[in-house]
Amino acid sequence: MIALYIILGILVVFVIPHFLVTYLIFREFYSRMSPEKINKRVKENPNYEKCRDEMFLEADRLAQECEELDITSFDGLKLHGYYFDKGYEKVMIMFHGVHANALFHFSIQARECFKRGYNVLIVDERSHGKSEGKYITYGEKEHKDVLTWVDYVSQNFKEKEIYLYGLSMGATALCVASPYLDNTKVKAIIIDSAFTSINELINHISIKRKIPKPVIFGGVKFLAKHLAGINFNSFDTKESLKENKIPTFFVQGTNDIVVSRDFLVDNYNNCASKKELLEVEGVGHTLAIPLGGEEAKDKLFNFLRSIE
């Protein structure tokens, strides 16, 4: 009887609280988030102070101008996109990051593309917006969605040249997809604030947020594997980029605390294709182009023109 009480005590004091904490962390990072919560986070994030109102205004305008379309993913999910046909022969396909509002987070970039001669397709990543899906996989399945979108555009759109722009997870997905892209169809890739692997990202986040590693790497990995089907060792962007043949522009803010600068340097150094690097001083995660001024925008689009 005493042994039973000891076991019950251990369960109550250690095991059950550990499981609950682990599950909450898993839900926080891997589950779909409501649009209201996403917008609330943006409104509370000081990094957006200088561009928040402008981005919300532009996102509202985009929502009124788009043609909405759906495709089917490799595993049967409906994936949603917002297409803007401005009459050009080039199209920029945009892939956002984790827990992002697609139109908001690409609002300024999309406007700049219109000014510089690009039609735009902004994608709702799986488990975001109007796309189906329960769990986010941090690039493991998203990189296959990239290939599906590129195939769809090349077969159904009138544009002759395809360009790809990724933010955070979307950028990581582009890195992983890069060896499988047809360089006769895809002319250039923009990698904005990408991480290198799920393991390295979570290790970085656990340090920044002071979350004990056993919680992250033990229970969360178990739940991610068995509930979301995620293999933490499924990819390493450094290895993928060694096989990349598509010209690639890397960009990141120097105040990015979500994605380490080491990830930027590792990705850039391992990229085998023509490449260029831009670091924008003093801006946070995925805000290098929105807050980098005309100089940052010019550098990006001058690179794209250089490979046309």
ChimeraX attribute file (.defattr): number of C-alpha atoms within 10 A of each C-alpha:
attribute: neighborCount
match mode: 1-to-1
recipient: residues
	/A:1	6
	/A:2	7
	/A:3	8
	/A:4	9
	/A:5	10
	/A:6	11
	/A:7	12
	/A:8	13
	/A:9	12
	/A:10	12
	/A:11	13
	/A:12	12
	/A:13	11
	/A:14	11
	/A:15	12
	/A:16	12
	/A:17	12
	/A:18	15
	/A:19	14
	/A:20	12
	/A:21	15
	/A:22	22
	/A:23	16
	/A:24	13
	/A:25	17
	/A:26	21
	/A:27	16
	/A:28	12
	/A:29	18
	/A:30	23
	/A:31	19
	/A:32	19
	/A:33	20
	/A:34	14
	/A:35	14
	/A:36	9
	/A:37	11
	/A:38	14
	/A:39	16
	/A:40	11
	/A:41	13
	/A:42	17
	/A:43	14
	/A:44	10
	/A:45	11
	/A:46	11
	/A:47	19
	/A:48	19
	/A:49	11
	/A:50	11
	/A:51	13
	/A:52	18
	/A:53	12
	/A:54	14
	/A:55	20
	/A:56	17
	/A:57	13
	/A:58	19
	/A:59	21
	/A:60	13
	/A:61	13
	/A:62	20
	/A:63	13
	/A:64	8
	/A:65	12
	/A:66	16
	/A:67	13
	/A:68	14
	/A:69	13
	/A:70	16
	/A:71	16
	/A:72	16
	/A:73	20
	/A:74	12
	/A:75	9
	/A:76	10
	/A:77	16
	/A:78	17
	/A:79	24
	/A:80	22
	/A:81	25
	/A:82	21
	/A:83	20
	/A:84	20
	/A:85	19
	/A:86	15
	/A:87	13
	/A:88	16
	/A:89	15
	/A:90	20
	/A:91	28
	/A:92	27
	/A:93	25
	/A:94	28
	/A:95	29
	/A:96	27
	/A:97	25
	/A:98	23
	/A:99	24
	/A:100	22
	/A:101	22
	/A:102	21
	/A:103	26
	/A:104	23
	/A:105	25
	/A:106	28
	/A:107	22
	/A:108	21
	/A:109	20
	/A:110	25
	/A:111	16
	/A:112	16
	/A:113	18
	/A:114	18
	/A:115	11
	/A:116	12
	/A:117	15
	/A:118	25
	/A:119	23
	/A:120	26
	/A:121	24
	/A:122	24
	/A:123	29
	/A:124	24
	/A:125	29
	/A:126	24
	/A:127	22
	/A:128	27
	/A:129	22
	/A:130	15
	/A:131	20
	/A:132	19
	/A:133	17
	/A:134	15
	/A:135	20
	/A:136	24
	/A:137	24
	/A:138	23
	/A:139	29
	/A:140	23
	/A:141	18
	/A:142	23
	/A:143	23
	/A:144	19
	/A:145	26
	/A:146	27
	/A:147	20
	/A:148	16
	/A:149	21
	/A:150	20
	/A:151	14
	/A:152	13
	/A:153	19
	/A:154	15
	/A:155	10
	/A:156	9
	/A:157	12
	/A:158	14
	/A:159	19
	/A:160	15
	/A:161	19
	/A:162	24
	/A:163	20
	/A:164	23
	/A:165	22
	/A:166	25
	/A:167	27
	/A:168	24
	/A:169	29
	/A:170	28
	/A:171	29
	/A:172	31
	/A:173	31
	/A:174	32
	/A:175	32
	/A:176	28
	/A:177	22
	/A:178	26
	/A:179	17
	/A:180	15
	/A:181	19
	/A:182	14
	/A:183	15
	/A:184	10
	/A:185	17
	/A:186	21
	/A:187	21
	/A:188	25
	/A:189	24
	/A:190	24
	/A:191	28
	/A:192	28
	/A:193	29
	/A:194	31
	/A:195	33
	/A:196	26
	/A:197	22
	/A:198	23
	/A:199	19
	/A:200	16
	/A:201	17
	/A:202	18
	/A:203	16
	/A:204	17
	/A:205	18
	/A:206	17
	/A:207	11
	/A:208	11
	/A:209	8
	/A:210	9
	/A:211	14
	/A:212	11
	/A:213	15
	/A:214	12
	/A:215	18
	/A:216	20
	/A:217	16
	/A:218	11
	/A:219	20
	/A:220	23
	/A:221	20
	/A:222	17
	/A:223	17
	/A:224	21
	/A:225	14
	/A:226	11
	/A:227	13
	/A:228	17
	/A:229	14
	/A:230	22
	/A:231	16
	/A:232	19
	/A:233	10
	/A:234	13
	/A:235	19
	/A:236	19
	/A:237	26
	/A:238	20
	/A:239	16
	/A:240	21
	/A:241	25
	/A:242	18
	/A:243	17
	/A:244	22
	/A:245	20
	/A:246	25
	/A:247	21
	/A:248	27
	/A:249	22
	/A:250	22
	/A:251	25
	/A:252	28
	/A:253	24
	/A:254	16
	/A:255	19
	/A:256	18
	/A:257	13
	/A:258	17
	/A:259	23
	/A:260	21
	/A:261	19
	/A:262	11
	/A:263	19
	/A:264	21
	/A:265	12
	/A:266	15
	/A:267	25
	/A:268	22
	/A:269	13
	/A:270	16
	/A:271	24
	/A:272	17
	/A:273	15
	/A:274	13
	/A:275	17
	/A:276	15
	/A:277	15
	/A:278	16
	/A:279	18
	/A:280	19
	/A:281	13
	/A:282	14
	/A:283	20
	/A:284	21
	/A:285	21
	/A:286	25
	/A:287	25
	/A:288	25
	/A:289	26
	/A:290	23
	/A:291	21
	/A:292	17
	/A:293	11
	/A:294	11
	/A:295	10
	/A:296	18
	/A:297	17
	/A:298	14
	/A:299	16
	/A:300	19
	/A:301	14
	/A:302	11
	/A:303	16
	/A:304	18
	/A:305	10
	/A:306	8
	/A:307	11
	/A:308	8
